[in-house]
Amino acid sequence: MGVLFFYAGITKVMNPNWSAAGYLNNAKTFPGLYQWFASAGNIGWINFVNEWGLTLVGAALIFGLLVRWASIGGIFLMILYYLPILQFPIVGEHSYIVDEHIVYILAFLIFFTSNAGTFWGLDSWFKKRRQKR
């Protein structure tokens, strides 16, 4: 999942023409909120948070660093991605309530509750260093 999120973010960072405005302006649920996000005064920071949020969540998962915080960020992003395409009970074009965003949220919940970064990641290395002091 780390590679998936890192790739999704870094391709947005590297593309100067990328914007979330199209996605936000087509929101089915809470269209007023998402159109406000897409407004000229907000789209700059929305794009920044989107691009770097995905990139940093992905990097954190890859390196096993701050996995619990990255999982919270990932859950937050996935909720924000899920709601615009929800026309209850249909999500997107081919899903019924559960789509990939919900699956990612469940995976992030597993990472969060299992302290995933403390097994093989940098979180484990930092934890061992703190215990030696």
Secondary structure in CASP SS format (residue, H / E / C, confidence):
PFRMAT SS
TARGET T0000
AUTHOR 0000-0000-0000
METHOD secondary structure of the structure
MODEL  1
M C 1.00
G H 1.00
V H 1.00
L H 1.00
F H 1.00
F H 1.00
Y H 1.00
A H 1.00
G H 1.00
I H 1.00
T H 1.00
K H 1.00
V H 1.00
M H 1.00
N C 1.00
P C 1.00
N C 1.00
W C 1.00
S C 1.00
A C 1.00
A H 1.00
G H 1.00
Y H 1.00
L H 1.00
N H 1.00
N C 1.00
A C 1.00
K C 1.00
T C 1.00
F C 1.00
P H 1.00
G H 1.00
L H 1.00
Y H 1.00
Q H 1.00
W H 1.00
F H 1.00
A C 1.00
S C 1.00
A C 1.00
G C 1.00
N C 1.00
I H 1.00
G H 1.00
W H 1.00
I H 1.00
N H 1.00
F H 1.00
V H 1.00
N H 1.00
E H 1.00
W H 1.00
G H 1.00
L H 1.00
T H 1.00
L H 1.00
V H 1.00
G H 1.00
A H 1.00
A H 1.00
L H 1.00
I H 1.00
F H 1.00
G C 1.00
L C 1.00
L C 1.00
V H 1.00
R H 1.00
W H 1.00
A H 1.00
S H 1.00
I H 1.00
G H 1.00
G H 1.00
I H 1.00
F H 1.00
L H 1.00
M H 1.00
I H 1.00
L H 1.00
Y H 1.00
Y H 1.00
L H 1.00
P H 1.00
I H 1.00
L E 1.00
Q E 1.00
F C 1.00
P C 1.00
I E 1.00
V E 1.00
G C 1.00
E C 1.00
H C 1.00
S E 1.00
Y E 1.00
I C 1.00
V C 1.00
D C 1.00
E H 1.00
H H 1.00
I H 1.00
V H 1.00
Y H 1.00
I H 1.00
L H 1.00
A H 1.00
F H 1.00
L H 1.00
I H 1.00
F H 1.00
F H 1.00
T H 1.00
S H 1.00
N C 1.00
A C 1.00
G H 1.00
T H 1.00
F H 1.00
W H 1.00
G C 1.00
L H 1.00
D H 1.00
S H 1.00
W H 1.00
F H 1.00
K H 1.00
K H 1.00
R H 1.00
R H 1.00
Q H 1.00
K H 1.00
R C 1.00
END
